[in-house]
Amino acid sequence: MYDGTVPPTDRKPTADPDRLAARFATIRHQTEALAAPLDPEDQVVQSMPDCSPTKWHLGHTTWFFERLVLLPWLPGWTPVDPVYDHLFNSYYVGLGSRHPRAARGLLTRPPLARVLDWRAGVTQGVLDLMASAGPDTLARVMPLVELGIHHEQQHQELLLMDVLHLFAQNPLQPAYLPGDGGTAPVTPATDTPRPLTWTDHPGGIHQIGHDPAAGFGFDNEGPRHQVLLQPYRLADRPVTNADWLEFMAEDGYARAEFWLSDGIARAEAEAWQAPLHWFRPEPDGPWWQMTLRGPMPIDPAAPVVHISHYEADAFARFSGARLPTEAEWEVAAAGQSVEGNLLPRGVLHPQPAGQTGGGGGPVQLYGDVWEWTASAYGPYPGFRPAAGAIGEYNGKFMANQMVLRGGSCVTPGGHVRPGYRNFFYPHQRWAFAGLRLAADA
């Protein structure tokens, strides 16, 4: 049974096959542990087209290793059921047909127990392959296994996002995990947010993007390249619920002067009045929010979460500021420890920043909430997708989406790094996303 904690993941380069195999086994176990608190009925339902059932996440991450690792590289491997190739393919057009994304919740069969059995067999198959393969095969297989590990970590976060959205639709408001659980909160709860201050960052030419010498990075994180920045300022903490309540009190959701045209149209069409998962138990009473630990009163000092890019951009204009570019964010994060309220702490919801500290720099850059940036998701100079199906992983999504940085309270340990580029469409709200303000110096 999942106890609210997930061990941190080793992020060192995995040149050793035995160490990579051990890491693979750990990540596979972590996904199953995340699903363990759910009843079988919880794992088959799809609450909206953007979400996927837990059973589908378990199956898709298994399909990835069977289709891309075992079938090409383990002699004699026979698929358990050829139809799984259709059911659990996500968007890899080059690998064949796919079940419609919006209809994944209709897949009551295969039953969960059969998916878990298939999953166990594929896990053992990958371990057998890594134990028996020769040097030439390992040289080809290990990068695929490492990519698959990070792909599975992405689905661990998606699994929890989707479970929260599912449970938020249920009038019973069930908790994924009741109580506080996990480790101690990052900071003691307080009704008073940390005062917002600004940190100054010089302009000039800076290097951003993933450095291959640092270990794994997705293809969209490179190539490493130079950017020219003007001097800028970055808020030392994310925007809090108290800040957001002020925006709402000033009728921010209805004031078109703060909004992009597409944003205000979406807000009106979907009747946005507060962040996703906020609700009032009593008319005109205090706001609460649905969390993975069940309903909780809004903590004024915690970072606001479950907002779209449109909302983040509107709040920045309301505040007389703007969103940072992803280059500004990455330069500010350079040298910061990649630690914070991530999934290994087991808190499962954003926590307030400390009232003091931070060493004069920004705090909470990692964990708590992904931070929307002003940057459209596109290729870096010199980017080229890989040949074959792996080339479909990131490159074909480089249109109409916005970049987020930093990780959230449900991001697996060892999964984020300074150059990590998350991306969502600007109207999407179910991610654990918030914002940090920026301004010109």
C-alpha positions as CSV (number, residue, x, y, z in Angstrom):
1,M,0.0,0.0,0.0
2,Y,1.3,3.5,-0.9
3,D,2.0,5.3,2.4
4,G,2.2,8.8,1.0
5,T,5.9,8.9,0.2
6,V,7.9,8.0,-2.9
7,P,11.7,7.6,-2.6
8,P,13.8,10.1,-4.5
9,T,15.2,8.9,-7.8
10,D,18.9,8.9,-8.6
11,R,19.6,11.5,-11.3
12,K,23.2,10.6,-12.1
13,P,24.0,9.5,-15.6
14,T,23.1,5.8,-15.9
15,A,26.1,4.4,-17.8
16,D,26.0,1.2,-15.6
17,P,23.4,-1.3,-16.9
18,D,22.9,-2.8,-13.4
19,R,22.2,0.7,-11.9
20,L,19.8,1.5,-14.8
21,A,18.0,-1.8,-14.3
22,A,17.5,-1.1,-10.6
23,R,16.2,2.4,-11.3
24,F,13.8,1.0,-13.9
25,A,12.5,-1.5,-11.4
26,T,12.1,1.2,-8.8
27,I,10.1,3.5,-11.1
28,R,7.8,0.7,-12.2
29,H,7.1,-0.1,-8.6
30,Q,6.4,3.6,-7.8
31,T,3.7,3.8,-10.5
32,E,2.0,0.7,-9.1
33,A,2.3,2.2,-5.6
34,L,0.6,5.4,-6.7
35,A,-2.3,3.4,-8.1
36,A,-2.6,1.2,-5.0
37,P,-4.9,3.5,-2.9
38,L,-7.5,3.4,-5.7
39,D,-10.4,1.0,-6.0
40,P,-10.7,-0.8,-9.4
41,E,-13.7,1.4,-10.2
42,D,-11.6,4.5,-9.7
43,Q,-9.1,3.3,-12.2
44,V,-11.3,2.9,-15.3
45,V,-13.2,6.2,-15.3
46,Q,-12.3,9.2,-17.5
47,S,-13.5,12.5,-16.2
48,M,-12.8,14.6,-19.3
49,P,-11.1,14.1,-22.7
50,D,-7.8,15.6,-21.5
51,C,-7.6,13.0,-18.6
52,S,-6.9,9.3,-18.9
53,P,-8.0,6.5,-16.5
54,T,-5.4,5.2,-14.1
55,K,-5.7,1.7,-15.8
56,W,-4.8,3.3,-19.1
57,H,-1.7,5.0,-17.6
58,L,-0.6,1.6,-16.2
59,G,-1.2,0.1,-19.7
60,H,0.4,2.8,-21.8
61,T,3.6,2.9,-19.8
62,T,3.8,-0.9,-20.2
63,W,3.1,-0.7,-23.9
64,F,6.0,1.8,-24.3
65,F,8.5,-0.7,-23.0
66,E,7.0,-3.7,-24.9
67,R,6.7,-1.9,-28.2
68,L,9.9,0.1,-28.2
69,V,12.3,-2.1,-26.2
70,L,11.2,-5.7,-26.0
71,L,9.7,-6.4,-29.5
72,P,12.8,-5.0,-31.3
73,W,15.5,-6.2,-28.9
74,L,14.5,-9.3,-27.0
75,P,14.6,-12.4,-29.2
76,G,11.5,-14.5,-28.9
77,W,9.3,-11.9,-27.1
78,T,5.7,-12.4,-28.0
79,P,3.1,-9.8,-27.1
80,V,0.6,-11.0,-24.5
81,D,-2.3,-9.7,-26.7
82,P,-1.7,-7.9,-30.1
83,V,-4.8,-5.7,-29.6
84,Y,-3.0,-4.0,-26.7
85,D,-0.9,-2.3,-29.3
86,H,-4.0,-0.4,-30.5
87,L,-5.6,0.1,-27.0
88,F,-2.5,1.6,-25.3
89,N,-0.7,3.6,-28.1
90,S,-1.1,7.3,-27.3
91,Y,-0.1,9.4,-30.3
92,Y,2.7,7.5,-32.1
93,V,1.3,7.6,-35.6
94,G,4.3,5.7,-37.0
95,L,3.5,2.8,-34.7
96,G,0.0,2.1,-35.9
97,S,-3.6,2.6,-35.0
98,R,-4.8,4.2,-31.7
99,H,-7.9,4.0,-29.6
100,P,-9.5,7.6,-29.5
101,R,-8.2,9.5,-26.5
102,A,-11.5,10.8,-25.5
103,A,-12.9,7.2,-25.3
104,R,-10.3,5.7,-23.0
105,G,-12.9,5.6,-20.2
106,L,-14.9,3.1,-22.3
107,L,-12.2,0.4,-22.0
108,T,-13.7,-1.6,-19.2
109,R,-11.8,-4.6,-20.8
110,P,-9.1,-5.8,-20.4
111,P,-9.8,-5.9,-16.7
112,L,-7.3,-4.2,-14.3
113,A,-5.9,-7.5,-13.0
114,R,-5.0,-8.5,-16.6
115,V,-3.3,-5.2,-17.2
116,L,-1.3,-5.6,-14.0
117,D,-0.2,-9.1,-15.0
118,W,0.9,-7.9,-18.4
119,R,2.7,-5.0,-16.7
120,A,4.6,-7.4,-14.4
121,G,5.6,-9.6,-17.4
122,V,6.9,-6.7,-19.4
123,T,8.9,-5.4,-16.4
124,Q,10.5,-8.7,-16.0
125,G,11.2,-8.9,-19.7
126,V,13.1,-5.6,-19.7
127,L,15.1,-6.8,-16.6
128,D,15.9,-10.1,-18.4
129,L,17.0,-8.2,-21.5
130,M,19.3,-5.9,-19.7
131,A,20.8,-8.8,-17.8
132,S,21.4,-10.9,-20.9
133,A,22.2,-8.4,-23.7
134,G,25.6,-8.0,-25.2
135,P,27.5,-4.7,-25.3
136,D,26.2,-3.7,-28.7
137,T,22.6,-4.4,-27.9
138,L,22.9,-2.6,-24.5
139,A,24.3,0.5,-26.2
140,R,21.0,0.7,-28.2
141,V,18.7,-0.4,-25.5
142,M,19.8,1.7,-22.5
143,P,18.9,5.1,-24.0
144,L,15.4,3.7,-24.7
145,V,15.0,2.4,-21.2
146,E,16.2,5.7,-19.7
147,L,13.8,7.6,-21.9
148,G,11.0,5.2,-20.9
149,I,11.8,5.8,-17.2
150,H,11.3,9.5,-17.6
151,H,8.3,9.0,-19.7
152,E,6.8,6.9,-16.9
153,Q,7.6,9.6,-14.4
154,Q,5.6,12.0,-16.6
155,H,2.7,9.6,-16.4
156,Q,3.0,9.3,-12.6
157,E,2.3,13.0,-12.4
158,L,-0.5,12.8,-15.0
159,L,-2.0,9.9,-13.1
160,L,-2.4,12.1,-9.9
161,M,-3.6,15.1,-11.9
162,D,-6.3,12.9,-13.5
163,V,-7.3,11.3,-10.2
164,L,-7.8,14.7,-8.6
165,H,-9.9,15.9,-11.5
166,L,-11.9,12.7,-11.3
167,F,-12.5,12.9,-7.6
168,A,-13.4,16.6,-7.8
169,Q,-16.4,15.6,-10.0
170,N,-17.7,13.3,-7.3
171,P,-20.3,14.8,-4.9
172,L,-18.8,12.6,-2.1
173,Q,-15.5,14.5,-2.6
174,P,-13.3,11.4,-1.8
175,A,-9.7,11.7,-0.8
176,Y,-7.0,9.9,-2.7
177,L,-5.1,9.8,0.6
178,P,-6.9,11.1,3.7
179,G,-5.1,13.2,6.3
180,D,-1.8,15.1,6.1
181,G,0.3,11.9,5.7
182,G,3.7,11.9,4.1
183,T,6.5,13.9,5.7
184,A,6.1,17.1,7.7
185,P,4.9,20.1,5.8
186,V,7.6,22.2,4.1
187,T,6.8,25.1,6.5
188,P,4.3,25.6,9.3
189,A,0.9,26.7,8.0
190,T,0.3,30.4,8.4
191,D,-2.5,32.8,7.4
192,T,0.1,35.4,6.4
193,P,1.9,35.0,3.1
194,R,5.5,35.7,2.9
195,P,5.8,39.4,1.8
196,L,6.6,39.6,-1.9
197,T,10.0,41.1,-2.8
198,W,11.9,41.2,-6.0
199,T,15.2,39.8,-7.0
200,D,17.2,41.6,-9.7
201,H,18.9,39.7,-12.5
202,P,21.4,41.2,-14.9
203,G,21.0,41.3,-18.6
204,G,23.5,40.1,-21.1
205,I,24.3,36.9,-23.0
206,H,23.4,33.7,-21.1
207,Q,23.5,30.0,-21.9
208,I,20.3,28.0,-21.5
209,G,19.2,24.5,-22.5
210,H,20.2,21.1,-21.4
211,D,23.9,20.2,-21.1
212,P,24.3,16.6,-22.2
213,A,27.2,16.2,-19.8
214,A,24.7,16.6,-16.9
215,G,22.9,13.4,-17.7
216,F,19.5,12.8,-19.2
217,G,17.4,15.5,-20.9
218,F,14.4,15.3,-23.2
219,D,15.2,16.3,-26.8
220,N,13.1,19.5,-26.5
221,E,15.5,20.8,-23.8
222,G,18.3,21.3,-26.3
223,P,20.4,22.2,-28.0
224,R,22.1,24.4,-25.5
225,H,22.4,27.9,-26.9
226,Q,22.9,31.5,-26.1
227,V,20.1,34.0,-25.4
228,L,20.3,37.8,-24.9
229,L,18.3,39.1,-21.9
230,Q,17.6,42.6,-20.8
231,P,17.9,43.2,-17.1
232,Y,14.8,42.0,-15.3
233,R,13.2,41.4,-11.9
234,L,11.7,38.2,-10.6
235,A,9.3,37.8,-7.7
236,D,11.0,35.9,-4.8
237,R,7.9,33.6,-4.4
238,P,5.0,32.4,-6.4
239,V,1.6,34.2,-6.3
240,T,-0.4,33.0,-3.3
241,N,-4.1,32.3,-2.7
242,A,-4.3,35.6,-0.8
243,D,-3.0,37.4,-3.8
244,W,-5.6,35.6,-6.0
245,L,-8.4,36.4,-3.6
246,E,-7.6,40.1,-4.1
247,F,-7.8,39.6,-7.9
248,M,-11.2,38.0,-7.4
249,A,-12.4,40.8,-5.0
250,E,-11.5,43.3,-7.7
251,D,-13.7,41.5,-10.2
252,G,-10.6,40.3,-12.1
253,Y,-12.3,37.6,-13.9
254,A,-14.7,40.0,-15.6
255,R,-12.4,42.9,-16.4
256,A,-11.5,42.5,-20.0
257,E,-8.6,45.1,-19.8
258,F,-6.5,42.4,-18.1
259,W,-7.2,39.6,-20.4
260,L,-6.1,38.3,-23.8
261,S,-9.0,38.1,-26.2
262,D,-9.0,34.3,-26.3
263,G,-8.7,34.2,-22.6
264,I,-11.7,36.3,-21.7
265,A,-13.7,34.4,-24.3
266,R,-12.8,31.1,-22.6
267,A,-13.4,32.5,-19.1
268,E,-16.9,33.7,-20.1
269,A,-17.8,30.5,-22.0
270,E,-16.8,28.3,-19.1
271,A,-18.0,30.7,-16.4
272,W,-14.6,30.9,-14.6
273,Q,-14.9,32.7,-11.3
274,A,-12.0,31.1,-9.3
275,P,-9.2,28.6,-9.9
276,L,-10.2,25.0,-10.8
277,H,-11.2,22.9,-7.8
278,W,-12.2,25.9,-5.7
279,F,-15.7,25.8,-4.2
280,R,-17.8,27.4,-1.5
281,P,-19.6,25.0,0.9
282,E,-21.9,27.9,1.9
283,P,-23.0,30.7,-0.4
284,D,-20.8,33.8,0.2
285,G,-18.8,31.7,2.7
286,P,-15.0,31.1,2.6
287,W,-13.4,29.3,-0.3
288,W,-12.3,25.7,-0.1
289,Q,-10.4,23.6,-2.6
290,M,-10.5,20.0,-3.6
291,T,-7.1,18.3,-3.1
292,L,-5.7,14.8,-3.3
293,R,-6.2,14.7,0.5
294,G,-9.8,15.7,0.2
295,P,-11.5,19.1,0.6
296,M,-9.4,21.7,2.5
297,P,-10.0,25.4,3.3
298,I,-7.9,27.7,1.1
299,D,-4.6,28.4,2.8
300,P,-4.0,32.1,2.0
301,A,-0.2,31.7,2.2
302,A,0.1,28.7,-0.2
303,P,0.8,29.2,-3.9
304,V,-2.4,29.4,-6.0
305,V,-2.8,26.3,-8.2
306,H,-4.9,24.9,-11.0
307,I,-5.0,28.1,-13.1
308,S,-4.7,28.4,-16.9
309,H,-2.1,30.4,-18.7
310,Y,-4.9,32.9,-19.6
311,E,-5.6,33.4,-15.9
312,A,-1.9,33.7,-15.0
313,D,-1.4,36.3,-17.7
314,A,-4.5,38.3,-16.6
315,F,-3.3,38.3,-13.0
316,A,0.2,39.5,-14.1
317,R,-1.4,42.5,-15.9
318,F,-3.7,43.2,-13.0
319,S,-0.6,43.3,-10.8
320,G,1.2,45.7,-13.1
321,A,3.8,43.0,-13.9
322,R,4.2,40.2,-16.5
323,L,5.1,36.6,-16.7
324,P,8.8,35.7,-17.0
325,T,10.1,34.2,-20.2
326,E,11.4,30.6,-19.9
327,A,14.9,31.9,-20.5
328,E,14.6,34.4,-17.6
329,W,13.3,31.6,-15.4
330,E,16.1,29.3,-16.2
331,V,18.8,31.9,-15.8
332,A,17.4,32.8,-12.4
333,A,17.3,29.1,-11.4
334,A,21.0,28.5,-12.4
335,G,22.9,27.3,-9.4
336,Q,19.8,26.6,-7.3
337,S,19.3,23.2,-5.7
338,V,16.7,21.1,-7.4
339,E,14.7,20.4,-4.3
340,G,11.4,21.5,-2.8
341,N,7.9,20.2,-2.2
342,L,7.9,17.5,-4.8
343,L,6.2,14.1,-4.7
344,P,8.8,12.4,-2.5
345,R,7.6,14.6,0.4
346,G,4.2,13.1,0.2
347,V,2.4,16.4,1.0
348,L,0.4,16.3,-2.3
349,H,-0.6,20.0,-2.3
350,P,1.2,23.3,-2.4
351,Q,2.7,24.6,0.8
352,P,3.5,28.2,1.9
353,A,6.9,29.7,1.5
354,G,9.0,30.3,4.6
355,Q,8.6,33.8,6.0
356,T,12.4,34.4,5.8
357,G,15.3,33.0,4.1
358,G,16.0,32.2,0.5
359,G,19.5,33.7,0.6
360,G,18.4,36.8,-1.3
361,G,17.2,34.8,-4.3
362,P,13.9,33.4,-5.4
363,V,12.3,30.5,-3.3
364,Q,10.1,27.6,-4.3
365,L,11.5,27.5,-7.9
366,Y,11.1,23.7,-7.7
367,G,8.0,21.9,-6.5
368,D,4.7,23.2,-5.2
369,V,3.4,24.5,-8.5
370,W,4.6,24.5,-12.1
371,E,5.1,28.2,-13.1
372,W,3.6,29.5,-16.4
373,T,6.0,31.5,-18.5
374,A,5.4,34.0,-21.3
375,S,7.2,31.7,-23.8
376,A,5.4,29.7,-26.5
377,Y,6.5,26.1,-26.7
378,G,8.7,25.9,-29.8
379,P,12.0,24.5,-31.0
380,Y,15.3,25.8,-29.8
381,P,17.8,26.9,-32.5
382,G,19.2,23.8,-34.2
383,F,16.6,21.4,-32.8
384,R,16.0,18.3,-34.9
385,P,13.6,15.5,-33.8
386,A,15.1,12.0,-33.7
387,A,14.4,9.6,-36.6
388,G,11.6,7.1,-36.2
389,A,8.8,6.9,-33.6
390,I,10.9,8.5,-30.8
391,G,10.9,11.7,-32.9
392,E,7.2,12.0,-32.3
393,Y,7.8,12.3,-28.5
394,N,8.0,16.1,-28.3
395,G,8.7,17.9,-31.6
396,K,5.3,17.5,-33.2
397,F,3.6,19.3,-30.3
398,M,5.5,22.6,-30.8
399,A,2.5,24.7,-31.7
400,N,-0.1,26.6,-29.7
401,Q,1.1,25.6,-26.3
402,M,2.9,27.5,-23.5
403,V,6.0,26.5,-21.4
404,L,5.9,25.9,-17.7
405,R,8.9,25.5,-15.5
406,G,9.9,24.2,-12.1
407,G,7.8,21.1,-11.1
408,S,5.0,20.7,-8.7
409,C,4.0,18.9,-5.5
410,V,3.2,15.8,-7.5
411,T,6.3,15.8,-9.8
412,P,8.4,12.7,-9.1
413,G,11.7,13.1,-7.4
414,G,14.7,13.2,-9.8
415,H,12.5,14.1,-12.7
416,V,13.0,17.9,-13.1
417,R,16.1,20.0,-13.7
418,P,16.8,23.6,-14.7
419,G,16.2,23.1,-18.4
420,Y,13.0,21.0,-18.1
421,R,10.3,22.3,-20.4
422,N,6.7,21.3,-19.5
423,F,4.0,22.5,-21.8
424,F,0.2,22.8,-21.9
425,Y,-2.4,24.6,-23.9
426,P,-3.2,28.0,-22.5
427,H,-6.8,27.2,-21.5
428,Q,-5.9,24.0,-19.5
429,R,-6.4,24.2,-15.8
430,W,-6.1,20.7,-14.3
431,A,-2.3,20.7,-14.1
432,F,-0.7,21.7,-10.8
433,A,0.2,25.1,-12.3
434,G,0.6,28.6,-10.8
435,L,2.7,31.6,-11.6
436,R,5.5,33.9,-10.5
437,L,5.6,37.5,-11.5
438,A,8.4,39.2,-13.4
439,A,9.0,42.8,-14.5
440,D,11.5,44.8,-16.5
441,A,14.4,46.2,-14.3
